[in-house]
Amino acid sequence: MSHATVSDASTTSIKLPPGPKWPKFLQGVAYAASRTWTVERMMRRYGDVVTMTLPVFGPAVVVADPQLAKQLFSANTDDVGNIQPNLSRVLGSGSVFALDRAEHRRRRKLLTPPFHGKSIKNYERIFEEETLREAETWPSGTEFETLEPMMRITLNAILRAVFGADGERLDELREIIPPWVTLGSKLAVLPAPSRDLGRFSPWSKLADYRRQYDAVIDRLVEDVRADPDFDSRDDVLALMLRSTYEDGSAMSQRDIADELLTLLAAGHETTASTLAWAFERISRHPDVLAKLEAEAATEDNEYRQATILETQRSRTVIDFAGRHVYSPTFELGEWVIPKGYSVTVAINQMQHRAQDFPDPDRFDPQRFVGNRPPLAFIPFGGGTRRCVGAVFANVEMDVVLRTVLRHFAIEPTTAPDEKPHSRGVAYTPKSGGRAVLRRRATPLSVSSS
């Protein structure tokens, strides 16, 4: 689409950014084949704001300007709301991803307490225990893929945080969730079929996983409600079952099931992917590794946190966040976007802006030491829809990395960088974040800094 200005009934002229004149079908195929490559190519040609036609979302304005992203994220939710369609197609209509406006605000208010403050402190022991449990089977001195072990650590951690238990019922969820997340992640970026494709279709398979999951959740909810210590339990499920909205109403069991599925899916794949990228990155940067090892022998974590932030910046796991225009027109900077359009923020492109991150292709945690991240840094999205589990994820990544650094020596490598691989929604290292770790004879002893 070329630069356009059209008159609207509301007397505000529609003014769309420039964009490719390719047929819509070709734009969709290119974007589906490689979102990152297509958006980079478009922005090199047309600038930081581009009009495109995207698969699933249709006509859209794609933004990589931090000021415009801030304006979008802080806009009135009556004007721009939840992107359509969204992950509720996979996670269920009771998921926070499905909700908008007042309903979304009410749900977030219920979900926030378990993922902040004192609750997070309680989870740190779980993060360390799960890392040490998984690490018992790691080969010492032999290269292996870190992605799958990180998936298991983060899934077990979120399962324990959500259900406050570690029994056979959770074993069933350990069987169901990983293949469900893998399949759901792929289907989430594809258009939903307009008719039933039969019991052998991937959508039917997803529905089968959902039925199995619902049966397990129903039993778990019964167990939790019957617990004599129900009123004092601090796991997420118990908190949800006890919580009420301001009008005194409670979440339905179906909504709770959808929300728990959202936490389990969103709460482990993206965190595990970032951790795998962290091993891929630090094993290729001996200077970074040396600083991390020195810090791991102390109670400090400033450089480790900076390394996590730089990993999130340089190897973007979720590459876009979006909104849907509900008002007749929506003004975004100099542009006027009509109702029905999506506006997506190209997170990867924004986090590689040389204006905000000098030499953006260089892996340099030092850029985050003592500095507040710039507006262009948004690995968890922004505004009212920013990831509710952001603090949980960052503490988890910090504890997992600290635990590994104290118990293993990571061997530097001169191997080529691993390319990003799309799992559907998330981007992971193509070879699984391969690394060589050697078990320390004695773990690093901790001294105060």
C-alpha positions in Angstrom: 0.0 0.0 0.0 1.3 3.4 -0.9 1.0 6.6 1.3 -2.7 7.3 1.5 -5.0 10.0 2.8 -8.8 9.2 2.7 -11.7 11.2 3.9 -13.7 9.7 6.8 -17.2 10.3 8.0 -15.9 11.6 11.3 -14.2 14.4 9.3 -10.8 13.1 10.4 -8.7 12.2 7.3 -7.2 8.8 7.3 -3.5 9.0 6.8 -1.7 5.7 6.6 2.1 5.3 6.5 3.8 4.1 3.3 4.1 0.4 2.7 4.7 -2.2 0.0 2.6 -2.4 -3.1 3.0 -6.2 -3.2 -0.3 -8.2 -3.5 -1.8 -8.9 -0.1 -1.2 -12.6 -0.6 2.5 -12.1 -1.2 2.8 -9.9 1.8 1.1 -12.5 3.9 3.4 -15.4 2.6 6.5 -13.3 3.2 5.5 -12.4 6.8 4.4 -16.0 7.6 7.7 -17.4 6.2 9.9 -14.9 8.2 8.4 -12.1 10.2 11.8 -10.7 11.2 13.2 -10.7 7.7 10.1 -9.2 6.1 9.6 -6.4 8.7 13.4 -5.5 8.5 13.2 -5.3 4.7 10.0 -3.1 4.8 11.5 -0.8 7.4 14.8 -0.3 5.5 12.7 0.8 2.6 9.8 2.8 4.2 11.1 3.8 7.6 10.0 3.0 11.2 6.3 3.0 10.5 4.9 0.8 7.7 1.4 -0.2 6.5 1.2 -3.9 5.6 -1.3 -6.7 5.3 -0.5 -9.5 7.7 -1.7 -13.1 7.9 -4.3 -13.6 10.7 -4.4 -9.9 11.6 -5.2 -8.4 8.1 -4.5 -4.7 7.5 -2.0 -3.4 10.0 0.4 -0.6 10.8 3.8 -1.9 12.0 5.8 0.4 14.3 9.4 0.4 15.4 9.5 3.9 16.9 9.7 4.0 20.7 7.7 7.2 21.1 4.9 5.9 18.9 5.0 2.5 20.8 4.7 4.4 24.1 1.7 6.4 22.7 0.1 3.2 21.5 0.6 1.4 24.9 -0.7 4.3 26.9 -3.7 5.1 24.6 -7.3 4.9 25.9 -8.5 1.3 25.9 -11.7 2.5 24.3 -9.7 3.6 21.3 -7.3 0.7 20.9 -7.8 -2.6 22.6 -6.7 -6.2 22.5 -5.3 -7.3 19.2 -7.8 -9.4 17.1 -7.6 -12.3 16.8 -5.4 -13.2 19.8 -4.0 -16.1 21.8 -7.5 -16.8 23.3 -8.0 -18.9 20.1 -5.6 -21.4 21.7 -5.8 -20.6 25.4 -9.5 -20.2 25.8 -12.0 -17.3 26.2 -11.4 -17.1 30.0 -7.7 -16.3 29.5 -6.4 -12.8 30.3 -5.3 -12.7 26.6 -9.0 -12.8 25.6 -10.2 -10.0 27.8 -10.3 -6.3 27.1 -11.0 -2.9 28.8 -12.7 -3.2 32.2 -12.8 -7.0 32.2 -9.1 -7.1 31.5 -8.3 -4.6 34.3 -10.4 -6.6 36.8 -8.6 -9.9 35.9 -5.1 -8.4 36.0 -5.9 -7.0 39.5 -6.6 -10.6 40.6 -3.5 -12.1 38.9 -0.9 -9.5 40.0 -0.4 -10.4 43.7 1.0 -14.0 43.2 3.7 -12.7 40.8 5.1 -9.8 42.9 6.7 -9.0 46.2 6.7 -11.6 48.9 5.3 -14.3 46.7 8.3 -14.1 44.4 10.7 -14.5 47.3 8.9 -17.7 48.2 9.5 -19.1 44.7 13.3 -18.6 44.7 13.8 -21.8 46.6 11.7 -23.6 44.0 13.7 -22.2 41.1 17.0 -23.4 42.7 15.6 -26.8 43.6 14.3 -27.5 40.1 17.6 -26.4 38.5 19.7 -28.7 40.7 17.2 -31.6 40.1 17.4 -31.2 36.4 21.2 -30.7 36.4 21.8 -34.1 38.0 21.4 -35.7 34.5 23.6 -33.2 32.6 26.7 -34.6 30.8 29.9 -33.1 32.2 32.3 -31.9 29.5 30.0 -33.0 26.6 28.0 -30.5 24.4 24.3 -30.7 24.8 21.2 -28.7 24.0 20.1 -26.5 26.9 16.7 -25.6 25.6 14.8 -28.8 26.6 16.3 -28.9 30.1 15.4 -25.2 30.5 11.9 -26.1 29.4 11.6 -28.7 32.1 13.0 -26.4 34.8 10.6 -23.6 34.0 7.6 -25.9 33.5 8.3 -27.6 36.9 8.8 -24.3 38.6 5.6 -22.7 37.3 3.7 -26.0 38.1 4.9 -25.9 41.7 4.2 -22.1 42.0 0.7 -22.5 40.5 -0.4 -25.7 42.3 1.8 -25.7 45.4 2.4 -29.4 45.0 4.6 -31.9 43.3 2.6 -35.1 43.0 1.2 -37.5 40.4 -1.4 -35.1 39.2 1.3 -32.8 38.2 3.0 -35.6 36.3 -0.1 -35.7 34.1 0.3 -32.0 33.4 4.0 -32.5 32.6 2.9 -35.0 29.9 0.2 -32.7 28.5 1.6 -29.2 28.6 4.9 -29.5 26.5 3.3 -31.0 23.3 0.3 -28.7 23.8 2.5 -25.6 24.0 4.6 -26.7 20.9 1.4 -27.3 18.8 -0.4 -24.3 20.2 2.5 -22.0 19.5 2.5 -23.1 15.8 -1.3 -22.8 15.4 -1.5 -19.4 17.1 0.2 -17.7 14.1 -2.0 -19.5 11.5 -5.5 -18.5 10.4 -8.2 -20.6 12.2 -9.9 -23.1 9.9 -13.4 -22.0 8.8 -14.7 -25.6 9.1 -14.0 -28.8 11.0 -11.0 -30.4 9.4 -11.6 -33.8 11.1 -10.2 -35.7 14.0 -6.7 -36.0 12.4 -6.2 -32.2 12.0 -3.8 -30.3 14.4 -6.8 -28.3 15.7 -8.5 -31.5 16.7 -5.3 -32.7 18.4 -5.2 -29.4 20.3 -8.8 -29.9 21.4 -7.8 -33.4 22.6 -5.0 -32.0 24.8 -7.5 -29.5 26.1 -10.0 -32.1 27.2 -7.2 -34.1 29.0 -6.1 -30.9 30.7 -9.6 -29.9 31.8 -10.1 -33.3 33.4 -6.8 -33.0 35.4 -7.6 -29.4 36.5 -11.1 -30.4 37.7 -9.5 -33.0 40.0 -6.8 -30.6 41.2 -9.4 -28.0 42.1 -11.4 -30.5 44.1 -8.2 -31.5 46.0 -7.3 -27.9 46.7 -10.8 -27.0 47.9 -10.8 -30.1 50.2 -7.4 -29.2 51.7 -7.9 -28.4 55.5 -5.2 -25.7 55.1 -7.0 -24.2 52.0 -7.3 -20.7 53.7 -3.6 -20.5 54.4 -2.2 -21.8 51.1 -0.2 -19.4 49.0 0.0 -21.2 45.6 -1.6 -19.4 42.7 -4.5 -21.9 42.3 -5.6 -21.4 46.0 -5.3 -17.6 45.6 -7.5 -17.7 42.5 -10.1 -19.9 44.2 -10.2 -17.6 47.2 -10.1 -14.3 45.2 -13.1 -12.3 44.4 -13.7 -9.2 42.3 -14.7 -5.9 43.8 -18.4 -6.8 43.4 -17.9 -10.0 45.4 -18.1 -12.4 42.4 -15.5 -15.1 41.9 -13.9 -16.5 38.7 -15.7 -19.4 37.2 -13.9 -22.7 37.1 -13.7 -22.5 33.3 -12.0 -19.1 33.6 -9.6 -20.4 36.2 -8.7 -23.4 33.9 -8.1 -21.0 31.0 -6.0 -18.7 33.2 -3.9 -21.5 34.6 -3.3 -22.8 31.1 -2.2 -19.3 30.1 0.3 -19.1 33.0 1.6 -22.6 32.3 2.1 -21.9 28.6 3.3 -18.3 28.7 5.2 -18.9 32.0 7.6 -21.5 30.7 8.3 -21.5 27.0 9.4 -17.8 26.7 11.5 -18.0 29.9 13.2 -21.2 28.9 13.9 -19.8 25.4 15.6 -16.8 26.9 17.7 -19.0 29.2 18.8 -21.1 26.2 19.8 -18.0 24.4 21.7 -16.9 27.5 23.8 -20.0 27.4 24.3 -19.6 23.7 25.4 -16.0 24.1 27.7 -16.2 27.2 29.5 -19.2 25.9 30.6 -17.1 22.9 31.7 -14.2 25.0 34.5 -15.2 27.4 34.8 -11.7 28.9 31.1 -11.8 29.9 31.4 -15.3 31.2 34.4 -14.4 33.4 32.5 -11.5 35.0 29.5 -13.7 35.6 31.5 -16.4 37.3 33.3 -13.8 39.5 29.9 -12.3 40.5 28.3 -15.8 41.2 30.7 -16.2 44.1 29.0 -13.2 45.7 25.5 -12.2 46.6 25.5 -9.5 43.9 23.5 -9.9 40.7 23.8 -6.6 38.9 25.9 -8.0 36.0 23.8 -11.1 35.8 20.7 -9.0 35.5 22.4 -6.9 32.9 23.3 -10.1 31.0 19.6 -11.3 31.1 18.4 -7.9 29.8 21.0 -7.9 27.0 20.0 -11.4 26.1 16.3 -10.3 25.9 17.3 -7.3 23.8 19.7 -9.0 21.3 17.8 -12.3 20.9 14.1 -11.3 21.0 11.9 -14.3 21.9 8.5 -12.6 21.3 9.0 -10.2 18.4 5.7 -8.2 18.4 3.0 -6.8 20.6 -0.2 -5.4 19.1 -3.5 -3.6 19.6 -6.7 -3.3 17.6 -8.2 0.0 16.6 -11.8 0.3 17.9 -12.5 4.0 17.6 -13.5 5.4 14.1 -9.9 6.7 13.7 -6.8 6.6 15.9 -4.1 9.2 15.7 -0.6 7.8 16.1 2.0 10.5 15.7 1.4 12.1 12.3 -0.6 9.1 11.1 -4.4 8.6 11.3 -5.4 4.9 11.4 -8.9 3.7 10.7 -11.1 1.4 12.7 -10.5 -2.3 12.1 -6.7 -2.0 11.6 -4.2 -3.7 13.9 -1.2 -1.7 15.1 1.8 -4.0 16.0 5.1 -3.0 17.6 8.1 -4.7 16.0 10.0 -5.5 19.2 13.0 -7.0 17.6 13.5 -4.0 15.3 13.0 -1.5 18.1 15.5 -3.3 20.3 18.1 -3.1 17.6 17.8 0.6 17.0 21.4 2.1 16.8 19.9 5.4 18.2 19.1 3.6 21.5 21.6 0.8 21.5 24.9 1.8 19.9 26.4 -1.1 17.8 23.2 -3.0 18.3 24.5 -6.3 17.0 27.2 -6.5 19.6 26.4 -8.5 22.7 27.3 -6.2 25.6 25.6 -6.5 29.0 27.6 -3.5 30.2 25.1 -1.2 28.3 22.5 -2.1 31.1 24.9 -1.8 34.1 23.9 1.3 36.1 21.6 2.5 33.3 17.8 2.4 33.1 16.7 0.6 29.9 15.6 3.0 27.3 12.0 3.3 26.0 12.9 1.0 23.1 13.5 -2.0 25.5 10.2 -3.9 25.8 10.7 -7.6 25.9 7.5 -8.1 28.0 5.4 -5.7 25.9 4.0 -2.5 27.4 1.1 -0.6 28.9 -1.9 -2.3 30.5 -1.1 -5.6 28.7 2.5 -5.9 29.7 3.3 -9.5 30.8 1.9 -10.0 34.3 4.6 -12.5 35.0 7.6 -10.3 34.1 9.0 -10.1 37.6 8.5 -13.8 38.1 10.4 -14.6 34.9 13.3 -12.3 35.6 13.8 -13.6 39.1 13.6 -17.2 37.8 16.2 -16.5 35.1 18.5 -14.9 37.6 18.3 -17.8 40.1 18.6 -20.5 37.3 21.7 -18.8 35.9 23.2 -18.2 39.4 22.7 -21.9 40.3 24.3 -23.1 37.1 27.3 -20.8 37.4 27.9 -21.9 41.0 27.8 -25.6 40.2 29.2 -25.7 36.6 32.0 -24.1 34.6 30.7 -23.1 31.2 33.2 -23.7 28.5 33.8 -20.8 26.0 33.3 -21.7 22.3 34.3 -20.2 18.9 31.3 -21.9 17.2 29.2 -19.7 14.9 26.2 -18.0 16.5 23.1 -20.0 16.4 20.4 -18.6 14.2 16.9 -17.8 15.6 14.4 -20.5 14.9 10.6 -19.8 15.0 8.6 -22.2 17.0 5.5 -20.3 16.0 5.0 -17.6 18.7 8.5 -17.8 20.2 12.0 -17.6 18.7 14.6 -20.1 20.1 18.2 -20.9 19.2 18.1 -23.1 16.1 20.4 -25.8 17.5 18.8 -25.6 21.0 21.3 -23.4 22.7 24.1 -25.9 22.7 26.8 -25.6 25.4 29.5 -27.5 27.2 29.3 -27.5 31.0 31.8 -29.1 33.4 30.5 -30.0 36.9 32.6 -28.2 39.6 34.2 -30.5 42.1 33.0 -28.1 44.8 30.3 -25.4 44.1 31.5 -21.8 44.2 31.5 -20.7 47.8 29.6 -17.5 48.3 31.2 -14.5 50.0 29.6 -11.1 50.6 30.7 -8.5 48.1 
